[in-house]
Amino acid sequence: MLQINNKTILNTQNVSHSNEKLYKCDYKECDKSYKSNRSLKSHKKSSHSGIKLICVWPQCKYVTFNKNSFKRHLLVHSEVKNFKCDFKNCNKLFKFKHSLNSHKLIHSNEKKFICDWNQCHMKFKQRSVLNQHKNDMHSKLKKFECNYEGCHRKFKRKQGLIFHKRIHSEQKS
């Protein structure tokens, strides 16, 4: 920090090379902070502009004030897939970079996601598969309930419910 005319001025070179985020957003319920005032201003402009952005796709209820989040959301409705797996003979395409990164784990032998349930300790390549394992093997929670009149069967997986509902469609015929 520098002192000039009794004012404290940050040495911007030191701040840019540290992880300290001194510029905090003062909007209610926003806990974002940034290394530079420019980044803070950019955040406020894109996130707190007061302009409500509403997705107009049928059945979609997505609403945000953040332009970047809105642009990212629109990809959900798009067929554009710009992220390609570069693994030999794979060539799968993805809409989002995080989806590609998650997919790339299947090409690796590394199993870094470990079940922490009692003495299980099974290992998985992907977090989603670990979560599926925990739900199938260790959880009693059945969140998918049949809505057919008089039937209240519950299932751990959506696929189980879908398969079960075939029984009701066959009963109607």
DALINLIN-V664134 format. One record per pair of residues at least 24 apart in sequence whose C-alpha atoms are under 10 Angstrom apart, sorted by the first residue. I is the first residue (numbers start at 1). J is the second residue. D is the distance in Angstrom with one decimal. If there is no record, write none. Layout:
I	J	D
I	J	D
This chain:
12	36	8.3
43	68	9.9
72	96	8.7
102	126	6.9
102	127	8.5
102	128	9.1
132	156	9.5
132	157	8.8
